[in-house]
Amino acid sequence: MDRRALMLATGGLLGGAGAAHLATAGTAAAAPAAAAGPVFDVRAYGAVGDGVADDTAAFRNALADARAVVGGGAALLVPPGSYALGESLLLGPGMTVRAHGARLFRTGNTSALIKNYTSGMPAVAGYGGAGNISVFGGTWDMRGSRFTSTCPAFVFTHADGFTVRDVTVLDVPRAHAIELNAVRRARIVDCLFDGVYAGTGTPTVPNRLEAVQITGATNAANLPAPEFDGTPCEDVLITGCVMRNSRPAVNSPYDALCGDHYVATGDAHRPVHRNIRVLANRVESSGAYGVRATDWQQSVIADNSIDSAAVHGVYVSSGSGNALQDIAVTGNTIRGTGSGGGIVVSNSGAGRNSSVAVSGNLIRATNGETAIYVSHTDGASITGNIVTTTRHPSGGNCQGIQVQRSPHALITGNHLSDVEGDGIGVDTGSTEAVIAQNTVLGATRNGISVASSEAAVRDNRITGAGTGGQAGSYAVRIGGNAVNVSVQGNVARVGEGGGAEAGVGVMAGSRGAWITGNDLRGWGTAVSDRGTATLGDGNLG
């Protein structure tokens, strides 16, 4: 299945035609319609918009009349100007806010500037709250570095249908720009998330400040908006957005463009979010992750550009062991990740993932232990990726692609170069892997290292393995007591600076390796065999 078909099958849309075109395609059919009802202009209620006068009362009165419209559907119009607000804007069902050219800023430690729920309202289950809400335009300045009580900018909970488009969110105090809690059909399109105030002088909790949090109604510690019935988020599109930090002297970057940090204490099982699409966004800097996909299924992360993520570029995981499945991570460009990896797919405890595709990504300058790491995943497909310049933060062995505890992996058509360690590593618990038609150039240790049984290493091209002069390096290494590994049709060349011991090395403890039909010309030792019952024939070298 090609990438477009895969993305459409999982509810996504193809990127690459430009964020504006993609955003339009992503919202035309499914986003809530703009309000067709009466329009309430805050200037008609006395708002001045000069950045000096307090416009709170004007907004309060306009919103009260808008919420009173029978059947909903009213619009709040905020003309260009600068509006000082001392309280939240509570939106009702079907409402639209139009604020292009306007700046709205807090004058105190209010709660969120935009929300669909407030304390004292009746509890709502499922998606039964105030929905079909849209916010178009506006610069929403939380002034978190001055009013520092923890507070998101927008909060939507327990409802269906939200669009936030062409919005800029600034200086949020220790929280999220947009919190999606137990919502369905949310569209976050062409927004800018610029800086979060993480606090000074007191310890902060790392990795908890996503620009867009996608979370579930688990308990009051997560969001005080009952019912706490475990409702997840479904059908969420984030596209065309930018996350950056333009005031590093004041703010910090968010820890991720989107995702969730929260694992509810005492909850037996965490809700799984479905049909999340993160498409064609740009992350210019991040305190931890570019995209953190926590407890997602049937989801797509595609065509994003992620620079300078301090830990991982894309991180797919479940902290509570939920089974994650049908996830595509495709077409992303990831540069300059820090202590972790470019793309990481994992799980905790006994949790198992399945049907995860990592394809067509470009990963450059990873400074963690792996450019692509997949663990606890059945039937992973890692295909057509370009990985270059992978380093270990302390000079140890890193790997361009590493698979652990993941049987039946397909690793094909990848191009890896300049790896400070092994080009491709298939490790413990990854039985019956297929490693085929990959190109590995300039790995300082092994080109391909296999430590799981029943693997097939086919038709790969490896040049310059062992450039680090590490003893026991090979173009292809079979170890870890692996059984019945076949190595066939590969071309391995010493290459400039190559210092590996042999073209193929079979380690002691390995049994039944089959080494046949490989082109190993130029090696002093073509095959170094310390294993048991190794079969070898038809190799050139």
C-alpha positions in Angstrom: 0.0 0.0 0.0 1.5 3.4 -0.9 1.7 6.2 1.6 -1.4 8.1 0.4 -3.5 5.0 0.6 -2.2 4.2 4.0 -2.9 7.7 5.4 -6.4 7.8 3.9 -7.2 4.3 5.2 -6.4 5.5 8.8 -8.3 8.8 8.4 -5.3 10.9 7.5 -4.6 13.2 4.6 -1.6 13.4 2.3 0.9 16.2 3.1 3.5 17.7 0.9 1.2 20.0 -1.2 1.6 22.9 1.3 0.1 23.4 4.7 -2.6 25.7 3.5 -3.9 23.2 0.9 -3.6 20.4 3.4 -5.4 22.3 6.1 -8.3 23.1 3.7 -8.6 19.5 2.7 -8.5 18.3 6.3 -11.3 20.5 7.5 -13.7 20.8 4.7 -15.7 17.7 5.3 -15.5 17.1 9.0 -14.9 20.4 10.8 -17.8 22.2 12.5 -19.4 24.8 10.2 -19.0 28.5 10.9 -21.8 30.0 12.9 -24.7 31.2 10.7 -26.6 32.9 13.6 -26.5 36.4 15.0 -23.2 38.2 15.4 -22.3 40.0 18.6 -19.6 42.6 18.2 -17.7 43.4 21.4 -17.2 47.0 20.3 -21.0 47.4 20.4 -20.8 46.4 24.1 -18.2 49.0 24.9 -14.9 47.3 24.2 -12.2 49.8 23.4 -9.4 47.6 22.2 -6.6 50.2 22.9 -4.5 47.9 25.1 -5.2 50.1 28.1 -8.9 50.0 29.0 -10.3 47.0 30.7 -12.6 45.3 28.2 -13.7 42.4 30.5 -17.2 43.7 31.1 -17.9 44.2 27.4 -16.8 40.6 26.5 -18.8 39.2 29.5 -22.0 40.9 28.3 -21.5 40.1 24.7 -20.9 36.4 25.5 -23.9 36.3 27.8 -26.2 37.4 25.0 -24.5 35.1 22.5 -24.9 32.1 24.8 -28.6 33.0 25.3 -29.4 32.5 21.6 -31.9 29.6 21.3 -30.3 26.7 19.5 -26.8 28.2 19.7 -24.9 29.2 16.6 -24.0 32.8 17.6 -20.7 34.5 16.7 -18.5 36.7 18.8 -16.8 39.3 16.7 -13.5 40.8 18.0 -12.4 43.5 15.6 -8.6 44.3 15.3 -7.3 45.9 18.4 -5.7 45.0 21.7 -8.1 43.8 24.4 -7.3 43.5 28.2 -9.3 40.7 29.8 -9.5 39.8 33.5 -11.6 36.6 33.1 -12.2 33.6 30.9 -14.4 33.6 27.8 -17.0 30.8 28.3 -18.3 29.6 24.9 -21.7 27.9 24.4 -22.8 25.3 21.9 -22.3 26.1 18.3 -20.5 29.4 19.0 -17.8 31.0 16.8 -15.2 33.5 17.8 -13.7 35.7 15.0 -10.7 37.6 16.1 -8.4 38.1 13.1 -6.1 41.1 13.8 -7.0 41.2 17.5 -4.7 40.7 20.5 -6.3 39.4 23.6 -4.3 39.4 26.8 -4.7 38.5 30.5 -4.6 41.1 33.2 -4.3 38.7 36.1 -4.2 35.0 37.1 -7.4 34.0 35.3 -8.1 30.5 34.1 -8.0 29.7 30.4 -8.9 32.5 28.1 -11.2 30.2 26.0 -13.1 27.3 27.5 -16.4 25.4 27.1 -16.7 24.4 30.7 -16.3 26.2 34.0 -16.5 25.2 37.7 -20.0 24.7 38.9 -21.5 23.6 35.7 -23.3 20.2 35.7 -21.1 17.1 35.0 -21.2 15.9 31.5 -20.4 12.3 30.3 -19.0 11.2 26.9 -19.1 13.9 24.3 -22.3 15.5 25.6 -21.0 19.0 26.5 -20.9 22.3 24.6 -19.4 21.5 21.2 -19.4 22.6 17.5 -17.2 25.6 18.7 -14.8 27.4 16.4 -12.1 30.0 17.1 -10.7 31.8 14.1 -7.7 34.2 14.4 -6.3 36.3 17.2 -3.2 36.5 19.2 -3.9 35.1 22.6 -1.3 36.3 25.1 -1.4 34.5 28.4 1.3 36.7 29.9 2.5 33.7 31.9 5.9 35.1 32.8 3.9 37.8 34.7 0.8 35.9 35.9 2.4 32.6 36.7 -0.3 30.4 38.1 -0.6 27.3 36.0 -3.2 27.7 33.3 -3.8 26.5 29.7 -4.9 29.1 27.1 -7.8 27.0 25.6 -9.6 24.1 27.3 -12.2 22.0 25.5 -13.7 19.0 27.3 -16.4 16.3 27.0 -17.8 17.5 23.6 -17.9 17.0 19.9 -16.6 19.4 17.3 -13.9 22.0 17.8 -11.9 24.1 15.3 -9.1 26.4 16.2 -7.6 28.1 13.2 -5.1 30.9 12.4 -4.5 31.4 16.2 -1.3 32.5 17.9 -0.8 31.5 21.5 1.9 33.3 23.6 3.6 32.9 27.0 1.4 30.2 28.6 2.2 29.6 32.3 3.4 26.0 32.9 0.6 24.4 30.9 -0.7 23.8 27.4 -1.7 26.2 24.6 -4.7 23.9 23.9 -6.0 21.2 26.1 -8.3 18.6 24.4 -9.8 16.4 27.1 -12.3 13.8 26.1 -13.2 15.5 22.8 -14.2 14.3 19.3 -13.7 15.9 15.9 -11.1 18.5 16.8 -9.2 20.5 14.2 -6.1 22.5 15.1 -5.1 24.2 11.9 -2.4 26.8 10.9 -1.7 27.9 14.5 1.5 29.3 16.1 2.5 28.2 19.6 5.3 30.4 20.8 6.9 29.8 24.1 5.8 28.6 27.5 6.7 30.0 30.9 8.2 27.1 32.8 8.9 29.0 36.0 12.1 30.2 37.6 13.6 29.5 40.9 11.6 26.3 41.5 12.0 22.8 40.0 9.8 22.1 37.1 8.5 18.7 36.0 10.1 17.8 32.6 8.2 16.5 29.5 4.8 17.7 30.7 4.2 20.8 28.7 2.7 19.8 25.3 1.4 22.7 23.1 -1.6 20.6 22.3 -2.5 18.0 25.0 -4.6 15.1 23.9 -5.9 13.4 27.0 -8.8 11.6 28.5 -11.4 12.2 31.3 -9.6 10.1 34.0 -9.8 12.0 37.2 -9.7 15.4 38.8 -5.9 15.5 38.9 -6.0 15.4 35.1 -8.7 18.0 34.5 -11.5 19.0 36.9 -14.3 18.5 34.4 -16.5 15.5 35.4 -17.6 13.0 34.6 -14.4 11.0 35.0 -15.6 8.3 32.8 -12.5 7.5 30.8 -13.7 9.1 27.6 -10.8 9.3 25.1 -10.2 11.8 22.3 -11.1 10.7 18.8 -10.7 12.2 15.3 -8.2 14.9 16.0 -6.3 16.7 13.2 -3.3 19.0 13.9 -1.9 20.4 10.7 0.0 23.4 9.4 1.0 24.5 12.9 4.4 25.9 14.1 5.9 25.4 17.5 8.8 27.7 18.5 10.2 29.8 21.2 11.1 33.3 20.0 11.9 34.7 23.5 14.4 32.4 25.1 15.4 34.9 27.7 11.8 34.7 29.1 10.2 31.5 27.9 11.1 27.9 27.3 10.1 25.8 24.3 7.1 23.5 24.8 8.1 19.9 25.6 6.2 18.6 22.5 3.9 19.8 19.8 1.3 17.4 20.9 0.7 14.3 23.0 0.1 13.5 26.7 2.3 13.1 29.7 -0.3 11.9 32.1 -0.8 8.5 33.6 -3.6 8.5 36.1 -2.6 7.2 39.5 -4.8 4.3 40.5 -6.4 3.9 37.1 -6.4 0.3 36.0 -6.2 1.2 32.4 -5.8 4.4 30.4 -8.1 5.4 27.6 -6.8 4.9 24.1 -7.2 7.8 21.6 -8.0 7.0 18.0 -7.7 8.6 14.6 -5.1 11.2 15.5 -3.5 12.9 12.5 -0.4 15.1 12.9 0.4 16.3 9.5 2.7 18.9 7.9 3.6 20.8 11.0 6.9 22.5 11.9 8.7 22.2 15.3 11.6 24.6 15.5 12.7 23.7 19.0 11.4 21.4 21.7 12.3 20.8 25.4 11.7 17.0 24.9 9.8 15.6 21.9 8.7 16.8 18.5 5.5 14.7 18.6 4.6 12.5 21.6 2.0 9.9 20.6 0.8 8.6 24.0 -1.8 5.8 23.8 -2.8 6.3 20.2 -4.3 3.9 17.7 -5.2 4.2 14.0 -3.2 7.3 13.8 -0.8 9.0 11.4 2.3 11.2 12.0 3.4 12.5 8.6 5.3 15.1 6.7 6.3 17.1 9.8 9.6 19.0 10.0 11.2 18.6 13.5 14.4 20.4 14.5 16.3 20.4 17.8 14.1 18.1 19.9 16.0 17.7 23.2 15.1 14.0 23.5 13.1 12.3 20.7 11.8 13.6 17.4 8.8 11.3 17.3 7.9 9.1 20.4 5.1 6.5 20.2 4.4 4.8 23.5 2.0 3.8 26.2 3.1 4.4 29.8 0.3 2.1 31.1 0.8 -0.8 28.7 -2.1 -0.2 26.3 -1.8 -2.1 23.0 -1.0 0.4 20.3 -1.8 -0.5 16.7 -2.2 0.8 13.2 0.2 3.7 13.4 2.1 5.2 10.5 5.1 7.5 11.0 6.0 8.6 7.5 7.6 11.3 5.5 8.9 13.3 8.4 12.2 15.3 8.4 13.9 15.1 11.8 17.2 17.0 12.5 19.3 17.4 15.6 17.6 15.3 18.2 19.3 15.1 21.6 19.7 12.3 24.2 17.1 9.9 22.8 16.4 9.1 19.2 14.9 10.3 15.9 11.9 8.0 16.0 11.1 5.7 18.9 8.3 3.2 19.1 8.0 1.5 22.5 5.7 0.3 25.3 6.0 -0.4 29.0 5.7 -3.6 30.9 3.8 -6.3 29.1 2.3 -3.9 26.6 2.6 -4.9 22.9 2.2 -2.8 19.8 1.3 -4.1 16.4 1.0 -2.9 12.8 3.4 0.1 13.1 5.0 1.5 9.9 8.0 3.8 10.0 8.6 4.7 6.4 10.1 7.4 4.2 11.5 9.5 7.0 14.7 11.6 6.8 16.7 11.6 10.0 19.9 13.6 10.3 22.2 14.3 13.2 20.8 12.2 15.9 22.8 12.6 19.1 21.1 9.8 21.1 21.5 6.0 21.0 19.4 5.3 17.9 18.0 7.1 14.9 15.1 4.7 14.7 14.2 2.4 17.6 11.4 -0.1 17.7 10.6 -2.2 20.8 7.6 -4.3 22.0 6.1 -4.2 18.6 4.8 -7.2 16.5 5.1 -7.0 12.7 6.8 -3.6 12.5 7.7 -2.2 9.0 10.7 0.0 8.8 11.2 0.9 5.1 12.7 3.5 2.9 14.1 5.7 5.6 17.3 7.9 5.2 19.5 8.0 8.3 22.7 10.0 8.4 25.1 11.1 11.1 24.1 9.2 14.2 26.1 9.6 17.3 26.1 8.3 20.9 26.0 11.0 23.6 28.9 9.4 25.5 30.8 7.8 22.7 29.3 4.3 23.1 27.7 2.0 20.6 24.7 3.6 18.9 22.6 2.1 16.0 21.1 3.7 13.0 18.1 1.3 13.2 17.6 -0.9 16.2 14.8 -3.5 16.8 14.3 -5.2 20.2 11.6 -7.6 21.4 9.8 -7.2 18.1 9.2 -10.4 16.1 8.4 -10.4 12.4 10.0 -7.0 11.7 10.5 -6.0 8.0 13.5 -3.7 7.6 14.0 -2.9 3.9 15.2 -0.3 1.5 16.7 2.0 4.1 19.9 4.1 3.5 22.2 4.6 6.5 25.5 6.5 6.6 28.0 7.8 9.1 26.7 5.8 12.1 28.8 5.7 15.3 28.2 2.1 16.0 26.1 -0.6 14.1 24.2 0.4 11.0 21.2 -2.0 11.7 20.8 -4.0 14.9 18.2 -6.7 15.4 18.4 -7.8 19.0 16.8 -10.0 21.6 13.3 -11.2 21.0 13.1 -10.1 17.4 12.7 -13.4 15.7 12.0 -13.9 12.0 13.1 -10.5 11.0 13.7 -9.7 7.3 16.6 -7.3 6.7 16.7 -6.8 2.9 18.0 -4.3 0.3 19.4 -1.8 2.7 22.5 0.3 2.1 24.9 0.8 5.1 27.8 3.2 4.6 30.5 4.0 7.1 29.3 2.2 10.3 32.1 2.4 12.9 31.2 -1.1 14.1 29.0 -3.7 12.4 27.1 -2.9 9.2 24.3 -5.3 10.2 24.2 -7.1 13.6 21.7 -9.9 14.2 21.1 -11.4 17.6 17.7 -13.1 17.1 16.8 -16.4 15.5 15.3 -17.2 12.1 16.3 -13.9 10.6 16.9 -13.4 6.9 19.6 -11.0 5.8 19.2 -10.5 2.0 20.6 -8.4 -0.8 22.0 -5.6 1.3 24.9 -3.4 0.3 27.5 -2.6 3.1 30.6 -0.5 2.6 33.2 0.5 5.2 32.1 -1.4 8.3 34.4 -1.2 11.3 35.7 2.3 10.5 36.1 2.9 14.3 38.7 0.1 14.5 36.6 -1.8 17.0 37.8 -5.4 17.5 35.1 -7.9 16.6 33.4 -5.8 13.9 32.0 -7.3 10.7 30.0 -6.2 7.7 27.4 -8.8 8.9 27.5 -10.1 12.4 25.5 -13.1 13.7 25.6 -13.4 17.5 23.4 -13.6 20.6 23.1 -17.4 20.3 20.9 -16.9 17.2 19.6 -20.0 15.5 19.0 -20.5 11.7 20.0 -17.1 10.5 20.4 -16.9 6.7 22.8 -14.4 5.0 22.3 -14.5 1.3 23.0 -12.2 -1.7 24.7 -9.4 0.2 27.5 -7.3 -1.2 30.1 -6.2 1.4 33.1 -4.0 0.6 35.9 -3.0 3.0 35.7 0.6 1.8 37.9 3.5 2.7 38.8 3.4 6.4 37.0 0.0 6.9 38.6 -2.0 9.6 36.2 -4.9 10.2 37.6 -8.4 10.9 35.7 -10.1 8.1 32.8 -9.8 5.7 30.6 -12.1 7.8 31.2 -13.1 11.4 29.3 -16.0 13.1 29.8 -15.8 16.8 30.2 -18.6 19.3 26.8 -19.9 20.5 25.1 -19.3 17.2 23.8 -22.4 15.4 22.7 -23.3 11.9 23.7 -20.1 10.2 23.5 -20.3 6.4 25.9 -18.1 4.5 25.5 -18.3 0.8 25.8 -16.4 -2.4 27.4 -13.3 -0.9 29.9 -11.0 -2.7 32.7 -10.6 -0.1 35.6 -9.8 -2.4 38.4 -7.7 -0.9 38.2 -9.0 2.6 41.3 -10.7 4.1 38.8 -13.1 5.8 35.5 -13.5 3.9 33.7 -15.5 6.6 34.8 -15.9 10.2 32.9 -18.9 11.7 32.9 -19.6 15.4 29.4 -21.0 15.4 28.0 -24.5 15.3 26.6 -26.3 12.2 27.2 -23.3 10.0 26.5 -23.9 6.3 28.4 -21.9 3.7 28.7 -22.1 0.0 28.9 -20.0 -3.2 30.4 -16.9 -1.5 32.8 -14.7 -3.5 35.8 -13.7 -1.5 
